[in-house]
Amino acid sequence: MDHMCVCEDGSKKAWYKKPGNFQGTLDAFVKILRNEGIKSLWSGLPPTLVMAVPATVIYFTCYDQLSAFLRAKLGENETRIPIVAGTVARFGAVTVISPLELIRTKVQSKKFSYKELHQFVSMKVSEEGWISLWKGWAPTVLRDVPFSAMYWYNYEILKKWLCEKSGLYEPTFMINFASGALSGSFAAVATLPFDVVKTQKQTQLWTYSSGRVPVPLHVSTWAIMKNIVSENGFSGLFTGLIPRLIKIAPACAIMISTYEFGKAFFQKQNVKRQ
């Protein structure tokens, strides 16, 4: 459900014993496994699972209901339906889940006990108010809403095209799988800069020439993007592209093909009962 490239928070001890810079995805895997063990690759899994269930329910329910409503109003062949339904559904899901994602980002960037995590949330609320739990909401929306719109539009187009090429009326599991992987990969590349900004804002680090300082809550997404470009060049906005694609392509493929398979299965069961 979430497509994040985790950045190290250098203001405190990192959650892994960093043995120098990573030279690539494979190098990162090897060094993390060597220094922290295989379990460290699943750091932040519990809050991720807690976040995934309500996010998935909200996202897919809203998308399906909105799609059905718009098709009834505009017709089955209206190409704008996936864009509108995907945009609205993702906007709602991001807004509801944003505080949980902030917590999950903290867990992944440093090792927290549950007691320390509770203290962190309590401190943020007491110092900056409840709105502080939505830090990173704007770049998350800028990342996830366009991602969702592009993903669903391309997915529906690819699925229809592959069905026509295969001479099928209904898509198979493999057609859904391939359509999900391709559409997810395209959307991932297009929205990666906002993912990098969101992670920097949530981990509260900003690199200046004079050193690393906390990112103020009011700093805009555009200002952070300009700082990244000035420090690391335009390529800095696409940091973590390979890991993101390695994650998103199979994630989107598994997610949508399993979802479509589940829908078809239960629809057949309902028909049998009737």
KOLRO-596224 format. One line per 3 residues: number of its first residue (from 1); their letters; for each residue x, y, z of C-alpha. Coordinates in Angstrom, 1 decimal. Example, Ala and Ser with C-alpha at 12.3 -4.5 7.8 and 13.67 -1.06 7.14 Angstrom:
% KOLRO-596224
1 = as = 12.3:-4.5:7.8  13.7:-1.1:7.1
% end
This chain:
% KOLRO-596224
1 = mdh = 0.0:0.0:0.0  2.8:2.4:0.8  5.8:3.1:-1.5
4 = mcv = 8.5:4.6:0.6  12.3:5.0:0.4  13.6:5.2:3.9
7 = ced = 16.3:7.8:4.6  18.7:7.6:7.6  18.1:10.1:10.4
10 = gsk = 21.6:11.3:11.1  20.6:13.4:14.2  20.5:10.2:16.4
13 = kaw = 22.0:6.7:16.3  20.8:4.9:13.2  18.8:1.7:13.5
16 = ykk = 21.6:-0.2:11.8  25.3:0.0:12.3  26.1:1.7:9.1
19 = pgn = 29.5:0.5:7.7  30.1:3.3:5.2  27.9:4.4:2.3
22 = fqg = 25.7:1.9:0.4  26.8:1.4:-3.2  23.5:0.1:-4.4
25 = tld = 20.5:-2.0:-3.5  22.3:-5.3:-3.3  25.2:-3.7:-1.3
28 = afv = 22.6:-2.3:1.2  21.0:-5.8:1.6  24.4:-7.4:2.2
31 = kil = 25.6:-4.8:4.7  22.3:-4.7:6.7  22.1:-8.5:6.8
34 = rne = 25.8:-8.7:7.9  25.5:-6.1:10.7  21.9:-6.4:11.9
37 = gik = 20.6:-9.7:10.8  17.7:-10.7:8.5  15.1:-9.5:11.0
40 = slw = 16.2:-5.9:10.5  14.8:-5.9:6.9  11.4:-6.2:8.5
43 = sgl = 11.9:-3.2:10.8  8.6:-1.3:11.3  6.5:-4.3:10.1
46 = ppt = 3.9:-4.1:13.0  2.8:-0.5:12.4  2.9:-1.2:8.6
49 = lvm = 0.4:-4.1:9.1  -1.7:-1.9:11.4  -1.7:0.8:8.7
52 = avp = -2.3:-1.5:5.7  -5.6:-3.0:6.9  -7.7:0.2:7.3
55 = atv = -5.9:1.8:4.3  -6.8:-1.1:2.1  -10.4:-1.2:3.2
58 = iyf = -10.9:2.6:2.8  -9.0:2.7:-0.5  -10.5:-0.2:-2.4
61 = tcy = -14.0:0.3:-1.0  -14.1:3.9:-2.1  -12.6:3.2:-5.5
64 = dql = -15.1:0.4:-6.3  -18.1:2.3:-5.0  -17.1:5.5:-6.8
67 = saf = -16.4:3.6:-10.0  -19.8:1.9:-9.9  -21.5:5.2:-9.2
70 = lra = -19.7:7.1:-12.0  -20.3:4.3:-14.6  -24.0:4.4:-13.8
73 = klg = -24.0:8.2:-14.4  -21.5:8.5:-17.3  -21.5:5.1:-19.0
76 = ene = -19.2:2.1:-19.0  -16.8:3.5:-21.5  -15.9:6.8:-19.9
79 = tri = -12.1:6.8:-19.6  -12.0:9.5:-16.9  -13.7:7.3:-14.3
82 = piv = -10.5:5.5:-13.1  -8.7:8.9:-12.7  -11.5:10.5:-10.7
85 = agt = -12.3:7.4:-8.5  -8.6:6.7:-7.9  -7.9:10.3:-6.9
88 = var = -10.8:10.7:-4.5  -10.2:7.2:-2.9  -6.5:7.8:-2.3
91 = fga = -7.0:11.3:-1.0  -9.4:9.9:1.7  -7.1:7.0:2.6
94 = vtv = -4.0:9.2:2.9  -5.8:11.6:5.2  -7.0:8.9:7.5
97 = isp = -3.8:6.9:7.6  -1.2:9.8:7.7  -0.6:9.6:11.5
100 = lel = 0.1:5.9:11.3  2.5:6.4:8.4  4.4:9.0:10.4
103 = irt = 4.9:6.5:13.3  5.9:3.8:10.8  8.5:6.1:9.2
106 = kvq = 10.0:6.8:12.7  10.2:3.1:13.5  12.0:2.4:10.2
109 = skk = 14.5:5.2:10.5  15.5:4.4:14.1  15.0:1.5:16.5
112 = fsy = 12.2:2.4:18.9  10.6:0.4:21.7  6.8:0.7:22.0
115 = kel = 7.3:2.7:25.2  9.6:5.2:23.4  7.2:5.3:20.5
118 = hqf = 4.4:6.3:22.9  6.6:8.9:24.5  7.4:10.3:21.0
121 = vsm = 3.8:10.6:20.0  2.8:12.2:23.4  5.6:14.7:23.1
124 = kvs = 4.7:15.7:19.5  1.1:16.2:20.5  1.9:18.2:23.7
127 = eeg = 4.5:20.4:21.9  2.9:21.0:18.5  -0.7:19.8:18.8
130 = wis = -2.5:17.0:17.0  -1.8:18.6:13.6  1.9:17.5:14.1
133 = lwk = 0.8:13.9:13.5  0.0:14.9:9.9  3.5:16.1:9.2
136 = gwa = 4.4:14.9:5.7  0.7:14.9:4.7  1.1:17.4:1.8
139 = ptv = 4.0:15.6:0.0  2.3:12.2:0.7  -0.8:13.5:-1.1
142 = lrd = 1.3:14.9:-3.9  2.9:11.4:-4.2  0.0:9.1:-3.6
145 = vpf = -2.9:10.9:-5.3  -1.2:11.3:-8.7  0.2:7.7:-8.3
148 = sam = -3.3:6.4:-7.8  -4.8:8.4:-10.7  -2.0:7.2:-13.1
151 = ywy = -2.1:3.7:-11.7  -5.8:3.0:-12.1  -6.0:4.7:-15.5
154 = nye = -3.1:2.8:-16.9  -4.2:-0.4:-15.3  -7.7:-0.3:-16.8
157 = ilk = -6.3:0.6:-20.3  -3.6:-2.2:-20.1  -6.1:-4.7:-18.9
160 = kwl = -8.6:-3.9:-21.7  -5.8:-4.0:-24.3  -4.4:-7.3:-23.1
163 = cek = -7.9:-8.8:-23.1  -8.4:-7.7:-26.7  -5.0:-9.1:-27.8
166 = sgl = -5.8:-12.4:-26.0  -9.3:-12.6:-27.4  -10.8:-12.8:-23.9
169 = yep = -13.9:-11.1:-22.5  -12.7:-11.3:-18.9  -9.1:-10.8:-17.7
172 = tfm = -7.2:-13.7:-16.3  -5.0:-13.7:-13.2  -1.9:-13.2:-15.3
175 = inf = -3.4:-10.3:-17.3  -4.3:-8.5:-14.0  -0.8:-9.3:-12.7
178 = asg = 1.0:-7.9:-15.7  -1.2:-4.8:-15.9  -0.7:-4.1:-12.2
181 = als = 3.1:-4.4:-12.5  3.4:-2.2:-15.5  1.1:0.5:-14.4
184 = gsf = 2.6:0.5:-10.9  6.1:0.9:-12.3  5.2:3.9:-14.5
187 = aav = 3.4:5.6:-11.6  6.3:4.9:-9.2  8.9:6.6:-11.4
190 = atl = 6.7:9.7:-12.0  5.9:10.2:-8.3  9.3:9.3:-6.7
193 = pfd = 10.4:13.0:-6.1  7.5:13.5:-3.7  8.3:10.3:-1.9
196 = vvk = 11.8:11.5:-1.3  10.5:14.9:0.0  7.9:13.2:2.2
199 = tqk = 10.5:10.9:3.9  12.9:13.8:4.5  10.1:15.9:6.1
202 = qtq = 8.9:13.0:8.3  12.4:12.2:9.6  12.9:15.9:10.2
205 = lwt = 16.3:16.3:8.6  17.4:18.8:6.0  21.0:18.9:4.8
208 = yss = 22.5:22.4:4.3  26.1:23.2:3.4  26.7:24.0:7.1
211 = grv = 25.3:20.7:8.3  22.1:18.9:9.2  19.3:20.7:10.9
214 = pvp = 15.7:19.9:11.8  13.1:20.6:9.1  10.5:23.1:10.4
217 = lhv = 6.9:22.0:10.2  6.0:24.9:7.9  8.7:24.3:5.3
220 = stw = 7.0:23.7:1.9  7.4:20.7:-0.3  8.8:23.0:-3.1
223 = aim = 11.5:24.4:-0.7  12.7:21.0:0.3  12.8:19.9:-3.4
226 = kni = 14.9:23.0:-4.3  17.3:22.2:-1.4  17.6:18.5:-2.6
229 = vse = 18.4:19.7:-6.1  21.0:22.3:-4.9  22.7:19.7:-2.7
232 = ngf = 22.6:16.6:-4.8  21.5:17.7:-8.3  18.3:16.7:-10.1
235 = sgl = 19.1:13.0:-9.6  18.7:13.6:-5.8  14.9:13.7:-6.4
238 = ftg = 15.1:10.1:-7.7  17.1:8.6:-4.9  16.1:5.0:-4.3
241 = lip = 14.5:4.5:-7.7  15.7:0.9:-8.1  14.6:-0.3:-4.7
244 = rli = 11.3:1.5:-5.2  10.7:-0.3:-8.6  11.8:-3.6:-7.1
247 = kia = 9.2:-3.1:-4.4  6.3:-1.5:-6.3  6.2:-3.6:-9.4
250 = pac = 5.6:-7.0:-7.6  3.6:-5.2:-4.8  1.1:-3.7:-7.3
253 = aim = 0.9:-6.8:-9.3  0.2:-9.1:-6.3  -2.2:-6.5:-4.8
256 = ist = -4.4:-6.0:-7.8  -4.4:-9.6:-9.1  -5.2:-11.0:-5.7
259 = yef = -7.9:-8.4:-5.2  -9.5:-9.1:-8.6  -9.3:-12.8:-8.0
262 = gka = -11.0:-12.4:-4.6  -13.7:-10.3:-6.1  -14.4:-12.8:-8.9
265 = ffq = -14.4:-15.7:-6.4  -16.9:-14.1:-4.0  -19.1:-12.9:-6.9
268 = kqn = -19.3:-16.5:-8.1  -20.2:-17.7:-4.6  -23.0:-15.1:-4.4
271 = vkr = -24.4:-16.2:-7.8  -24.4:-19.8:-6.6  -26.3:-18.8:-3.4
274 = q = -28.9:-16.9:-5.3
% end
